[in-house]
Amino acid sequence: MLEFSNIMKRIKRVLYEEKNDRIYDKDVAKALGFKPSYYAVIKKRERIPYEAIALFADKKNISLNWILFYKENAIIPPIK
């Protein structure tokens, strides 16, 4: 089962690699094209925004499968 928090952790990881600074929910909201208030709602309801994640993955040239189905001992794709 896909979990909202795990998926968002991987998105935060990508953003951290670019920024090398603490990543807040507002940073994730911006990266996914949401207002922070809307992100707070979907976070509370644990609704996974698949389309926004797919667009994020495409923009960052990262595997959507890695974001959604990450495995602990999987090969981590390079983050550009």
mmCIF file of the N, C-alpha and C atoms, coordinates in Angstrom:
data_MODEL
# 
_entry.id   MODEL 
# 
loop_
_atom_site.group_PDB 
_atom_site.id 
_atom_site.type_symbol 
_atom_site.label_atom_id 
_atom_site.label_alt_id 
_atom_site.label_comp_id 
_atom_site.label_asym_id 
_atom_site.label_entity_id 
_atom_site.label_seq_id 
_atom_site.pdbx_PDB_ins_code 
_atom_site.Cartn_x 
_atom_site.Cartn_y 
_atom_site.Cartn_z 
_atom_site.occupancy 
_atom_site.B_iso_or_equiv 
_atom_site.pdbx_formal_charge 
_atom_site.auth_seq_id 
_atom_site.auth_comp_id 
_atom_site.auth_asym_id 
_atom_site.auth_atom_id 
_atom_site.pdbx_PDB_model_num 
ATOM 1   N N  . MET A 1 1  ? 0.837  -1.182 0.000   1.00 0.00 ? 1  MET A N  1 
ATOM 2   C CA . MET A 1 1  ? 0.000  0.000  0.000   1.00 0.00 ? 1  MET A CA 1 
ATOM 3   C C  . MET A 1 1  ? 0.884  1.248  0.000   1.00 0.00 ? 1  MET A C  1 
ATOM 4   N N  . LEU A 1 2  ? 0.533  2.179  -0.814  1.00 0.00 ? 2  LEU A N  1 
ATOM 5   C CA . LEU A 1 2  ? 1.285  3.434  -0.886  1.00 0.00 ? 2  LEU A CA 1 
ATOM 6   C C  . LEU A 1 2  ? 0.914  4.326  0.299   1.00 0.00 ? 2  LEU A C  1 
ATOM 7   N N  . GLU A 1 3  ? 1.918  4.933  0.899   1.00 0.00 ? 3  GLU A N  1 
ATOM 8   C CA . GLU A 1 3  ? 1.681  5.821  2.027   1.00 0.00 ? 3  GLU A CA 1 
ATOM 9   C C  . GLU A 1 3  ? 2.112  7.238  1.682   1.00 0.00 ? 3  GLU A C  1 
ATOM 10  N N  . PHE A 1 4  ? 1.228  8.160  1.947   1.00 0.00 ? 4  PHE A N  1 
ATOM 11  C CA . PHE A 1 4  ? 1.469  9.579  1.664   1.00 0.00 ? 4  PHE A CA 1 
ATOM 12  C C  . PHE A 1 4  ? 2.786  10.042 2.269   1.00 0.00 ? 4  PHE A C  1 
ATOM 13  N N  . SER A 1 5  ? 2.999  9.736  3.543   1.00 0.00 ? 5  SER A N  1 
ATOM 14  C CA . SER A 1 5  ? 4.194  10.257 4.232   1.00 0.00 ? 5  SER A CA 1 
ATOM 15  C C  . SER A 1 5  ? 5.483  9.727  3.614   1.00 0.00 ? 5  SER A C  1 
ATOM 16  N N  . ASN A 1 6  ? 5.513  8.471  3.220   1.00 0.00 ? 6  ASN A N  1 
ATOM 17  C CA . ASN A 1 6  ? 6.721  7.923  2.606   1.00 0.00 ? 6  ASN A CA 1 
ATOM 18  C C  . ASN A 1 6  ? 7.014  8.554  1.252   1.00 0.00 ? 6  ASN A C  1 
ATOM 19  N N  . ILE A 1 7  ? 5.986  8.765  0.481   1.00 0.00 ? 7  ILE A N  1 
ATOM 20  C CA . ILE A 1 7  ? 6.159  9.399  -0.836  1.00 0.00 ? 7  ILE A CA 1 
ATOM 21  C C  . ILE A 1 7  ? 6.668  10.826 -0.657  1.00 0.00 ? 7  ILE A C  1 
ATOM 22  N N  . MET A 1 8  ? 6.097  11.548 0.282   1.00 0.00 ? 8  MET A N  1 
ATOM 23  C CA . MET A 1 8  ? 6.518  12.931 0.501   1.00 0.00 ? 8  MET A CA 1 
ATOM 24  C C  . MET A 1 8  ? 7.944  13.001 1.046   1.00 0.00 ? 8  MET A C  1 
ATOM 25  N N  . LYS A 1 9  ? 8.371  12.001 1.813   1.00 0.00 ? 9  LYS A N  1 
ATOM 26  C CA . LYS A 1 9  ? 9.754  11.965 2.285   1.00 0.00 ? 9  LYS A CA 1 
ATOM 27  C C  . LYS A 1 9  ? 10.724 11.877 1.107   1.00 0.00 ? 9  LYS A C  1 
ATOM 28  N N  . ARG A 1 10 ? 10.356 11.089 0.108   1.00 0.00 ? 10 ARG A N  1 
ATOM 29  C CA . ARG A 1 10 ? 11.232 10.964 -1.057  1.00 0.00 ? 10 ARG A CA 1 
ATOM 30  C C  . ARG A 1 10 ? 11.239 12.260 -1.867  1.00 0.00 ? 10 ARG A C  1 
ATOM 31  N N  . ILE A 1 11 ? 10.110 12.931 -1.955  1.00 0.00 ? 11 ILE A N  1 
ATOM 32  C CA . ILE A 1 11 ? 10.080 14.221 -2.640  1.00 0.00 ? 11 ILE A CA 1 
ATOM 33  C C  . ILE A 1 11 ? 10.930 15.234 -1.863  1.00 0.00 ? 11 ILE A C  1 
ATOM 34  N N  . LYS A 1 12 ? 10.825 15.219 -0.557  1.00 0.00 ? 12 LYS A N  1 
ATOM 35  C CA . LYS A 1 12 ? 11.660 16.109 0.268   1.00 0.00 ? 12 LYS A CA 1 
ATOM 36  C C  . LYS A 1 12 ? 13.138 15.799 0.074   1.00 0.00 ? 12 LYS A C  1 
ATOM 37  N N  . ARG A 1 13 ? 13.453 14.540 -0.081  1.00 0.00 ? 13 ARG A N  1 
ATOM 38  C CA . ARG A 1 13 ? 14.856 14.161 -0.305  1.00 0.00 ? 13 ARG A CA 1 
ATOM 39  C C  . ARG A 1 13 ? 15.386 14.777 -1.595  1.00 0.00 ? 13 ARG A C  1 
ATOM 40  N N  . VAL A 1 14 ? 14.577 14.714 -2.642  1.00 0.00 ? 14 VAL A N  1 
ATOM 41  C CA . VAL A 1 14 ? 14.977 15.309 -3.923  1.00 0.00 ? 14 VAL A CA 1 
ATOM 42  C C  . VAL A 1 14 ? 15.188 16.811 -3.751  1.00 0.00 ? 14 VAL A C  1 
ATOM 43  N N  . LEU A 1 15 ? 14.261 17.463 -3.082  1.00 0.00 ? 15 LEU A N  1 
ATOM 44  C CA . LEU A 1 15 ? 14.368 18.907 -2.874  1.00 0.00 ? 15 LEU A CA 1 
ATOM 45  C C  . LEU A 1 15 ? 15.570 19.244 -1.998  1.00 0.00 ? 15 LEU A C  1 
ATOM 46  N N  . TYR A 1 16 ? 15.847 18.420 -0.987  1.00 0.00 ? 16 TYR A N  1 
ATOM 47  C CA . TYR A 1 16 ? 16.997 18.652 -0.122  1.00 0.00 ? 16 TYR A CA 1 
ATOM 48  C C  . TYR A 1 16 ? 18.301 18.554 -0.910  1.00 0.00 ? 16 TYR A C  1 
ATOM 49  N N  . GLU A 1 17 ? 18.384 17.583 -1.811  1.00 0.00 ? 17 GLU A N  1 
ATOM 50  C CA . GLU A 1 17 ? 19.593 17.410 -2.632  1.00 0.00 ? 17 GLU A CA 1 
ATOM 51  C C  . GLU A 1 17 ? 19.872 18.665 -3.463  1.00 0.00 ? 17 GLU A C  1 
ATOM 52  N N  . GLU A 1 18 ? 18.826 19.352 -3.880  1.00 0.00 ? 18 GLU A N  1 
ATOM 53  C CA . GLU A 1 18 ? 18.995 20.572 -4.676  1.00 0.00 ? 18 GLU A CA 1 
ATOM 54  C C  . GLU A 1 18 ? 19.352 21.774 -3.802  1.00 0.00 ? 18 GLU A C  1 
ATOM 55  N N  . LYS A 1 19 ? 18.721 21.858 -2.651  1.00 0.00 ? 19 LYS A N  1 
ATOM 56  C CA . LYS A 1 19 ? 18.815 23.051 -1.809  1.00 0.00 ? 19 LYS A CA 1 
ATOM 57  C C  . LYS A 1 19 ? 19.861 22.933 -0.695  1.00 0.00 ? 19 LYS A C  1 
ATOM 58  N N  . ASN A 1 20 ? 20.135 21.704 -0.256  1.00 0.00 ? 20 ASN A N  1 
ATOM 59  C CA . ASN A 1 20 ? 21.037 21.450 0.875   1.00 0.00 ? 20 ASN A CA 1 
ATOM 60  C C  . ASN A 1 20 ? 20.659 22.262 2.105   1.00 0.00 ? 20 ASN A C  1 
ATOM 61  N N  . ASP A 1 21 ? 19.377 22.335 2.351   1.00 0.00 ? 21 ASP A N  1 
ATOM 62  C CA . ASP A 1 21 ? 18.857 23.041 3.508   1.00 0.00 ? 21 ASP A CA 1 
ATOM 63  C C  . ASP A 1 21 ? 17.567 22.344 3.926   1.00 0.00 ? 21 ASP A C  1 
ATOM 64  N N  . ARG A 1 22 ? 17.084 22.664 5.091   1.00 0.00 ? 22 ARG A N  1 
ATOM 65  C CA . ARG A 1 22 ? 15.860 22.041 5.583   1.00 0.00 ? 22 ARG A CA 1 
ATOM 66  C C  . ARG A 1 22 ? 14.704 22.291 4.615   1.00 0.00 ? 22 ARG A C  1 
ATOM 67  N N  . ILE A 1 23 ? 13.892 21.274 4.413   1.00 0.00 ? 23 ILE A N  1 
ATOM 68  C CA . ILE A 1 23 ? 12.748 21.356 3.507   1.00 0.00 ? 23 ILE A CA 1 
ATOM 69  C C  . ILE A 1 23 ? 11.473 21.316 4.339   1.00 0.00 ? 23 ILE A C  1 
ATOM 70  N N  . TYR A 1 24 ? 10.627 22.291 4.101   1.00 0.00 ? 24 TYR A N  1 
ATOM 71  C CA . TYR A 1 24 ? 9.359  22.407 4.809   1.00 0.00 ? 24 TYR A CA 1 
ATOM 72  C C  . TYR A 1 24 ? 8.211  21.982 3.894   1.00 0.00 ? 24 TYR A C  1 
ATOM 73  N N  . ASP A 1 25 ? 7.041  21.818 4.503   1.00 0.00 ? 25 ASP A N  1 
ATOM 74  C CA . ASP A 1 25 ? 5.859  21.466 3.718   1.00 0.00 ? 25 ASP A CA 1 
ATOM 75  C C  . ASP A 1 25 ? 5.571  22.505 2.641   1.00 0.00 ? 25 ASP A C  1 
ATOM 76  N N  . LYS A 1 26 ? 5.824  23.767 2.937   1.00 0.00 ? 26 LYS A N  1 
ATOM 77  C CA . LYS A 1 26 ? 5.584  24.817 1.941   1.00 0.00 ? 26 LYS A CA 1 
ATOM 78  C C  . LYS A 1 26 ? 6.481  24.623 0.719   1.00 0.00 ? 26 LYS A C  1 
ATOM 79  N N  . ASP A 1 27 ? 7.690  24.085 0.918   1.00 0.00 ? 27 ASP A N  1 
ATOM 80  C CA . ASP A 1 27 ? 8.592  23.806 -0.205  1.00 0.00 ? 27 ASP A CA 1 
ATOM 81  C C  . ASP A 1 27 ? 8.052  22.663 -1.058  1.00 0.00 ? 27 ASP A C  1 
ATOM 82  N N  . VAL A 1 28 ? 7.514  21.653 -0.410  1.00 0.00 ? 28 VAL A N  1 
ATOM 83  C CA . VAL A 1 28 ? 6.920  20.525 -1.139  1.00 0.00 ? 28 VAL A CA 1 
ATOM 84  C C  . VAL A 1 28 ? 5.689  21.004 -1.900  1.00 0.00 ? 28 VAL A C  1 
ATOM 85  N N  . ALA A 1 29 ? 4.862  21.805 -1.233  1.00 0.00 ? 29 ALA A N  1 
ATOM 86  C CA . ALA A 1 29 ? 3.662  22.341 -1.889  1.00 0.00 ? 29 ALA A CA 1 
ATOM 87  C C  . ALA A 1 29 ? 4.040  23.109 -3.150  1.00 0.00 ? 29 ALA A C  1 
ATOM 88  N N  . LYS A 1 30 ? 5.016  23.962 -3.052  1.00 0.00 ? 30 LYS A N  1 
ATOM 89  C CA . LYS A 1 30 ? 5.459  24.750 -4.209  1.00 0.00 ? 30 LYS A CA 1 
ATOM 90  C C  . LYS A 1 30 ? 5.983  23.843 -5.322  1.00 0.00 ? 30 LYS A C  1 
ATOM 91  N N  . ALA A 1 31 ? 6.777  22.850 -4.962  1.00 0.00 ? 31 ALA A N  1 
ATOM 92  C CA . ALA A 1 31 ? 7.350  21.934 -5.950  1.00 0.00 ? 31 ALA A CA 1 
ATOM 93  C C  . ALA A 1 31 ? 6.269  21.145 -6.682  1.00 0.00 ? 31 ALA A C  1 
ATOM 94  N N  . LEU A 1 32 ? 5.166  20.863 -5.993  1.00 0.00 ? 32 LEU A N  1 
ATOM 95  C CA . LEU A 1 32 ? 4.069  20.119 -6.611  1.00 0.00 ? 32 LEU A CA 1 
ATOM 96  C C  . LEU A 1 32 ? 3.039  21.035 -7.274  1.00 0.00 ? 32 LEU A C  1 
ATOM 97  N N  . GLY A 1 33 ? 3.240  22.344 -7.142  1.00 0.00 ? 33 GLY A N  1 
ATOM 98  C CA . GLY A 1 33 ? 2.326  23.300 -7.778  1.00 0.00 ? 33 GLY A CA 1 
ATOM 99  C C  . GLY A 1 33 ? 1.079  23.582 -6.967  1.00 0.00 ? 33 GLY A C  1 
ATOM 100 N N  . PHE A 1 34 ? 1.170  23.413 -5.647  1.00 0.00 ? 34 PHE A N  1 
ATOM 101 C CA . PHE A 1 34 ? 0.028  23.642 -4.759  1.00 0.00 ? 34 PHE A CA 1 
ATOM 102 C C  . PHE A 1 34 ? 0.266  24.837 -3.858  1.00 0.00 ? 34 PHE A C  1 
ATOM 103 N N  . LYS A 1 35 ? -0.827 25.408 -3.371  1.00 0.00 ? 35 LYS A N  1 
ATOM 104 C CA . LYS A 1 35 ? -0.735 26.397 -2.304  1.00 0.00 ? 35 LYS A CA 1 
ATOM 105 C C  . LYS A 1 35 ? -0.496 25.618 -1.010  1.00 0.00 ? 35 LYS A C  1 
ATOM 106 N N  . PRO A 1 36 ? 0.249  26.202 -0.073  1.00 0.00 ? 36 PRO A N  1 
ATOM 107 C CA . PRO A 1 36 ? 0.493  25.504 1.199   1.00 0.00 ? 36 PRO A CA 1 
ATOM 108 C C  . PRO A 1 36 ? -0.787 25.068 1.912   1.00 0.00 ? 36 PRO A C  1 
ATOM 109 N N  . SER A 1 37 ? -1.837 25.860 1.817   1.00 0.00 ? 37 SER A N  1 
ATOM 110 C CA . SER A 1 37 ? -3.094 25.494 2.481   1.00 0.00 ? 37 SER A CA 1 
ATOM 111 C C  . SER A 1 37 ? -3.717 24.242 1.860   1.00 0.00 ? 37 SER A C  1 
ATOM 112 N N  . TYR A 1 38 ? -3.630 24.109 0.532   1.00 0.00 ? 38 TYR A N  1 
ATOM 113 C CA . TYR A 1 38 ? -4.161 22.916 -0.122  1.00 0.00 ? 38 TYR A CA 1 
ATOM 114 C C  . TYR A 1 38 ? -3.306 21.704 0.224   1.00 0.00 ? 38 TYR A C  1 
ATOM 115 N N  . TYR A 1 39 ? -1.996 21.887 0.256   1.00 0.00 ? 39 TYR A N  1 
ATOM 116 C CA . TYR A 1 39 ? -1.114 20.783 0.635   1.00 0.00 ? 39 TYR A CA 1 
ATOM 117 C C  . TYR A 1 39 ? -1.444 20.309 2.046   1.00 0.00 ? 39 TYR A C  1 
ATOM 118 N N  . ALA A 1 40 ? -1.734 21.220 2.945   1.00 0.00 ? 40 ALA A N  1 
ATOM 119 C CA . ALA A 1 40 ? -2.088 20.846 4.323   1.00 0.00 ? 40 ALA A CA 1 
ATOM 120 C C  . ALA A 1 40 ? -3.343 19.974 4.342   1.00 0.00 ? 40 ALA A C  1 
ATOM 121 N N  . VAL A 1 41 ? -4.288 20.282 3.481   1.00 0.00 ? 41 VAL A N  1 
ATOM 122 C CA . VAL A 1 41 ? -5.529 19.496 3.414   1.00 0.00 ? 41 VAL A CA 1 
ATOM 123 C C  . VAL A 1 41 ? -5.253 18.085 2.915   1.00 0.00 ? 41 VAL A C  1 
ATOM 124 N N  . ILE A 1 42 ? -4.504 17.968 1.806   1.00 0.00 ? 42 ILE A N  1 
ATOM 125 C CA . ILE A 1 42 ? -4.253 16.622 1.282   1.00 0.00 ? 42 ILE A CA 1 
ATOM 126 C C  . ILE A 1 42 ? -3.341 15.829 2.215   1.00 0.00 ? 42 ILE A C  1 
ATOM 127 N N  . LYS A 1 43 ? -2.474 16.523 2.924   1.00 0.00 ? 43 LYS A N  1 
ATOM 128 C CA . LYS A 1 43 ? -1.615 15.841 3.897   1.00 0.00 ? 43 LYS A CA 1 
ATOM 129 C C  . LYS A 1 43 ? -2.466 15.275 5.032   1.00 0.00 ? 43 LYS A C  1 
ATOM 130 N N  . LYS A 1 44 ? -3.369 16.069 5.535   1.00 0.00 ? 44 LYS A N  1 
ATOM 131 C CA . LYS A 1 44 ? -4.241 15.629 6.627   1.00 0.00 ? 44 LYS A CA 1 
ATOM 132 C C  . LYS A 1 44 ? -5.099 14.444 6.192   1.00 0.00 ? 44 LYS A C  1 
ATOM 133 N N  . ARG A 1 45 ? -5.585 14.476 4.957   1.00 0.00 ? 45 ARG A N  1 
ATOM 134 C CA . ARG A 1 45 ? -6.438 13.399 4.438   1.00 0.00 ? 45 ARG A CA 1 
ATOM 135 C C  . ARG A 1 45 ? -5.631 12.246 3.840   1.00 0.00 ? 45 ARG A C  1 
ATOM 136 N N  . GLU A 1 46 ? -4.314 12.436 3.765   1.00 0.00 ? 46 GLU A N  1 
ATOM 137 C CA . GLU A 1 46 ? -3.403 11.454 3.182   1.00 0.00 ? 46 GLU A CA 1 
ATOM 138 C C  . GLU A 1 46 ? -3.805 11.073 1.753   1.00 0.00 ? 46 GLU A C  1 
ATOM 139 N N  . ARG A 1 47 ? -4.134 12.083 0.971   1.00 0.00 ? 47 ARG A N  1 
ATOM 140 C CA . ARG A 1 47 ? -4.500 11.905 -0.438  1.00 0.00 ? 47 ARG A CA 1 
ATOM 141 C C  . ARG A 1 47 ? -3.251 12.088 -1.288  1.00 0.00 ? 47 ARG A C  1 
ATOM 142 N N  . ILE A 1 48 ? -2.883 11.085 -2.008  1.00 0.00 ? 48 ILE A N  1 
ATOM 143 C CA . ILE A 1 48 ? -1.687 11.148 -2.831  1.00 0.00 ? 48 ILE A CA 1 
ATOM 144 C C  . ILE A 1 48 ? -2.017 11.837 -4.150  1.00 0.00 ? 48 ILE A C  1 
ATOM 145 N N  . PRO A 1 49 ? -1.345 12.961 -4.443  1.00 0.00 ? 49 PRO A N  1 
ATOM 146 C CA . PRO A 1 49 ? -1.615 13.709 -5.684  1.00 0.00 ? 49 PRO A CA 1 
ATOM 147 C C  . PRO A 1 49 ? -0.801 13.126 -6.858  1.00 0.00 ? 49 PRO A C  1 
ATOM 148 N N  . TYR A 1 50 ? -1.301 12.039 -7.418  1.00 0.00 ? 50 TYR A N  1 
ATOM 149 C CA . TYR A 1 50 ? -0.549 11.298 -8.430  1.00 0.00 ? 50 TYR A CA 1 
ATOM 150 C C  . TYR A 1 50 ? -0.126 12.144 -9.625  1.00 0.00 ? 50 TYR A C  1 
ATOM 151 N N  . GLU A 1 51 ? -1.045 12.946 -10.136 1.00 0.00 ? 51 GLU A N  1 
ATOM 152 C CA . GLU A 1 51 ? -0.700 13.749 -11.316 1.00 0.00 ? 51 GLU A CA 1 
ATOM 153 C C  . GLU A 1 51 ? 0.411  14.743 -11.004 1.00 0.00 ? 51 GLU A C  1 
ATOM 154 N N  . ALA A 1 52 ? 0.324  15.418 -9.880  1.00 0.00 ? 52 ALA A N  1 
ATOM 155 C CA . ALA A 1 52 ? 1.352  16.386 -9.498  1.00 0.00 ? 52 ALA A CA 1 
ATOM 156 C C  . ALA A 1 52 ? 2.699  15.688 -9.268  1.00 0.00 ? 52 ALA A C  1 
ATOM 157 N N  . ILE A 1 53 ? 2.664  14.507 -8.693  1.00 0.00 ? 53 ILE A N  1 
ATOM 158 C CA . ILE A 1 53 ? 3.896  13.752 -8.462  1.00 0.00 ? 53 ILE A CA 1 
ATOM 159 C C  . ILE A 1 53 ? 4.503  13.313 -9.785  1.00 0.00 ? 53 ILE A C  1 
ATOM 160 N N  . ALA A 1 54 ? 3.661  12.876 -10.705 1.00 0.00 ? 54 ALA A N  1 
ATOM 161 C CA . ALA A 1 54 ? 4.152  12.465 -12.024 1.00 0.00 ? 54 ALA A CA 1 
ATOM 162 C C  . ALA A 1 54 ? 4.804  13.641 -12.751 1.00 0.00 ? 54 ALA A C  1 
ATOM 163 N N  . LEU A 1 55 ? 4.196  14.810 -12.680 1.00 0.00 ? 55 LEU A N  1 
ATOM 164 C CA . LEU A 1 55 ? 4.765  16.005 -13.315 1.00 0.00 ? 55 LEU A CA 1 
ATOM 165 C C  . LEU A 1 55 ? 6.078  16.397 -12.630 1.00 0.00 ? 55 LEU A C  1 
ATOM 166 N N  . PHE A 1 56 ? 6.124  16.295 -11.315 1.00 0.00 ? 56 PHE A N  1 
ATOM 167 C CA . PHE A 1 56 ? 7.342  16.584 -10.555 1.00 0.00 ? 56 PHE A CA 1 
ATOM 168 C C  . PHE A 1 56 ? 8.465  15.638 -10.986 1.00 0.00 ? 56 PHE A C  1 
ATOM 169 N N  . ALA A 1 57 ? 8.162  14.350 -11.054 1.00 0.00 ? 57 ALA A N  1 
ATOM 170 C CA . ALA A 1 57 ? 9.159  13.353 -11.443 1.00 0.00 ? 57 ALA A CA 1 
ATOM 171 C C  . ALA A 1 57 ? 9.681  13.616 -12.848 1.00 0.00 ? 57 ALA A C  1 
ATOM 172 N N  . ASP A 1 58 ? 8.790  13.963 -13.752 1.00 0.00 ? 58 ASP A N  1 
ATOM 173 C CA . ASP A 1 58 ? 9.197  14.261 -15.126 1.00 0.00 ? 58 ASP A CA 1 
ATOM 174 C C  . ASP A 1 58 ? 10.088 15.502 -15.169 1.00 0.00 ? 58 ASP A C  1 
ATOM 175 N N  . LYS A 1 59 ? 9.690  16.534 -14.455 1.00 0.00 ? 59 LYS A N  1 
ATOM 176 C CA . LYS A 1 59 ? 10.461 17.782 -14.428 1.00 0.00 ? 59 LYS A CA 1 
ATOM 177 C C  . LYS A 1 59 ? 11.860 17.570 -13.856 1.00 0.00 ? 59 LYS A C  1 
ATOM 178 N N  . LYS A 1 60 ? 11.967 16.731 -12.829 1.00 0.00 ? 60 LYS A N  1 
ATOM 179 C CA . LYS A 1 60 ? 13.251 16.484 -12.163 1.00 0.00 ? 60 LYS A CA 1 
ATOM 180 C C  . LYS A 1 60 ? 14.012 15.316 -12.789 1.00 0.00 ? 60 LYS A C  1 
ATOM 181 N N  . ASN A 1 61 ? 13.408 14.685 -13.790 1.00 0.00 ? 61 ASN A N  1 
ATOM 182 C CA . ASN A 1 61 ? 14.022 13.541 -14.469 1.00 0.00 ? 61 ASN A CA 1 
ATOM 183 C C  . ASN A 1 61 ? 14.335 12.403 -13.492 1.00 0.00 ? 61 ASN A C  1 
ATOM 184 N N  . ILE A 1 62 ? 13.336 12.093 -12.673 1.00 0.00 ? 62 ILE A N  1 
ATOM 185 C CA . ILE A 1 62 ? 13.448 11.044 -11.661 1.00 0.00 ? 62 ILE A CA 1 
ATOM 186 C C  . ILE A 1 62 ? 12.364 10.005 -11.945 1.00 0.00 ? 62 ILE A C  1 
ATOM 187 N N  . SER A 1 63 ? 12.690 8.766  -11.673 1.00 0.00 ? 63 SER A N  1 
ATOM 188 C CA . SER A 1 63 ? 11.746 7.680  -11.896 1.00 0.00 ? 63 SER A CA 1 
ATOM 189 C C  . SER A 1 63 ? 10.522 7.825  -10.985 1.00 0.00 ? 63 SER A C  1 
ATOM 190 N N  . LEU A 1 64 ? 9.354  7.796  -11.605 1.00 0.00 ? 64 LEU A N  1 
ATOM 191 C CA . LEU A 1 64 ? 8.117  7.824  -10.835 1.00 0.00 ? 64 LEU A CA 1 
ATOM 192 C C  . LEU A 1 64 ? 8.010  6.572  -9.971  1.00 0.00 ? 64 LEU A C  1 
ATOM 193 N N  . ASN A 1 65 ? 8.497  5.454  -10.488 1.00 0.00 ? 65 ASN A N  1 
ATOM 194 C CA . ASN A 1 65 ? 8.491  4.211  -9.707  1.00 0.00 ? 65 ASN A CA 1 
ATOM 195 C C  . ASN A 1 65 ? 9.321  4.360  -8.435  1.00 0.00 ? 65 ASN A C  1 
ATOM 196 N N  . TRP A 1 66 ? 10.455 5.061  -8.526  1.00 0.00 ? 66 TRP A N  1 
ATOM 197 C CA . TRP A 1 66 ? 11.278 5.263  -7.336  1.00 0.00 ? 66 TRP A CA 1 
ATOM 198 C C  . TRP A 1 66 ? 10.523 6.086  -6.297  1.00 0.00 ? 66 TRP A C  1 
ATOM 199 N N  . ILE A 1 67 ? 9.839  7.132  -6.741  1.00 0.00 ? 67 ILE A N  1 
ATOM 200 C CA . ILE A 1 67 ? 9.097  7.975  -5.802  1.00 0.00 ? 67 ILE A CA 1 
ATOM 201 C C  . ILE A 1 67 ? 7.957  7.192  -5.146  1.00 0.00 ? 67 ILE A C  1 
ATOM 202 N N  . LEU A 1 68 ? 7.244  6.417  -5.932  1.00 0.00 ? 68 LEU A N  1 
ATOM 203 C CA . LEU A 1 68 ? 6.074  5.711  -5.398  1.00 0.00 ? 68 LEU A CA 1 
ATOM 204 C C  . LEU A 1 68 ? 6.408  4.401  -4.689  1.00 0.00 ? 68 LEU A C  1 
ATOM 205 N N  . PHE A 1 69 ? 7.367  3.642  -5.207  1.00 0.00 ? 69 PHE A N  1 
ATOM 206 C CA . PHE A 1 69 ? 7.595  2.284  -4.726  1.00 0.00 ? 69 PHE A CA 1 
ATOM 207 C C  . PHE A 1 69 ? 8.998  2.031  -4.196  1.00 0.00 ? 69 PHE A C  1 
ATOM 208 N N  . TYR A 1 70 ? 9.639  3.016  -3.666  1.00 0.00 ? 70 TYR A N  1 
ATOM 209 C CA . TYR A 1 70 ? 11.017 2.910  -3.160  1.00 0.00 ? 70 TYR A CA 1 
ATOM 210 C C  . TYR A 1 70 ? 11.187 1.697  -2.255  1.00 0.00 ? 70 TYR A C  1 
ATOM 211 N N  . LYS A 1 71 ? 12.277 0.996  -2.463  1.00 0.00 ? 71 LYS A N  1 
ATOM 212 C CA . LYS A 1 71 ? 12.648 -0.133 -1.610  1.00 0.00 ? 71 LYS A CA 1 
ATOM 213 C C  . LYS A 1 71 ? 13.962 0.211  -0.924  1.00 0.00 ? 71 LYS A C  1 
ATOM 214 N N  . GLU A 1 72 ? 14.132 -0.205 0.329   1.00 0.00 ? 72 GLU A N  1 
ATOM 215 C CA . GLU A 1 72 ? 15.320 0.135  1.109   1.00 0.00 ? 72 GLU A CA 1 
ATOM 216 C C  . GLU A 1 72 ? 16.629 -0.177 0.410   1.00 0.00 ? 72 GLU A C  1 
ATOM 217 N N  . ASN A 1 73 ? 16.736 -1.343 -0.179  1.00 0.00 ? 73 ASN A N  1 
ATOM 218 C CA . ASN A 1 73 ? 17.997 -1.734 -0.799  1.00 0.00 ? 73 ASN A CA 1 
ATOM 219 C C  . ASN A 1 73 ? 17.962 -1.571 -2.319  1.00 0.00 ? 73 ASN A C  1 
ATOM 220 N N  . ALA A 1 74 ? 17.079 -0.729 -2.810  1.00 0.00 ? 74 ALA A N  1 
ATOM 221 C CA . ALA A 1 74 ? 17.016 -0.453 -4.239  1.00 0.00 ? 74 ALA A CA 1 
ATOM 222 C C  . ALA A 1 74 ? 18.135 0.517  -4.621  1.00 0.00 ? 74 ALA A C  1 
ATOM 223 N N  . ILE A 1 75 ? 18.501 0.497  -5.864  1.00 0.00 ? 75 ILE A N  1 
ATOM 224 C CA . ILE A 1 75 ? 19.497 1.451  -6.357  1.00 0.00 ? 75 ILE A CA 1 
ATOM 225 C C  . ILE A 1 75 ? 18.833 2.819  -6.435  1.00 0.00 ? 75 ILE A C  1 
ATOM 226 N N  . ILE A 1 76 ? 19.460 3.796  -5.835  1.00 0.00 ? 76 ILE A N  1 
ATOM 227 C CA . ILE A 1 76 ? 18.902 5.143  -5.798  1.00 0.00 ? 76 ILE A CA 1 
ATOM 228 C C  . ILE A 1 76 ? 19.311 5.859  -7.084  1.00 0.00 ? 76 ILE A C  1 
ATOM 229 N N  . PRO A 1 77 ? 18.339 6.392  -7.813  1.00 0.00 ? 77 PRO A N  1 
ATOM 230 C CA . PRO A 1 77 ? 18.688 7.080  -9.050  1.00 0.00 ? 77 PRO A CA 1 
ATOM 231 C C  . PRO A 1 77 ? 19.420 8.382  -8.759  1.00 0.00 ? 77 PRO A C  1 
ATOM 232 N N  . PRO A 1 78 ? 20.302 8.785  -9.667  1.00 0.00 ? 78 PRO A N  1 
ATOM 233 C CA . PRO A 1 78 ? 20.975 10.075 -9.456  1.00 0.00 ? 78 PRO A CA 1 
ATOM 234 C C  . PRO A 1 78 ? 19.971 11.204 -9.522  1.00 0.00 ? 78 PRO A C  1 
ATOM 235 N N  . ILE A 1 79 ? 20.136 12.175 -8.670  1.00 0.00 ? 79 ILE A N  1 
ATOM 236 C CA . ILE A 1 79 ? 19.246 13.323 -8.644  1.00 0.00 ? 79 ILE A CA 1 
ATOM 237 C C  . ILE A 1 79 ? 19.965 14.486 -9.294  1.00 0.00 ? 79 ILE A C  1 
ATOM 238 N N  . LYS A 1 80 ? 19.374 15.003 -10.352 1.00 0.00 ? 80 LYS A N  1 
ATOM 239 C CA . LYS A 1 80 ? 20.004 16.079 -11.113 1.00 0.00 ? 80 LYS A CA 1 
ATOM 240 C C  . LYS A 1 80 ? 19.462 17.409 -10.717 1.00 0.00 ? 80 LYS A C  1 
# 
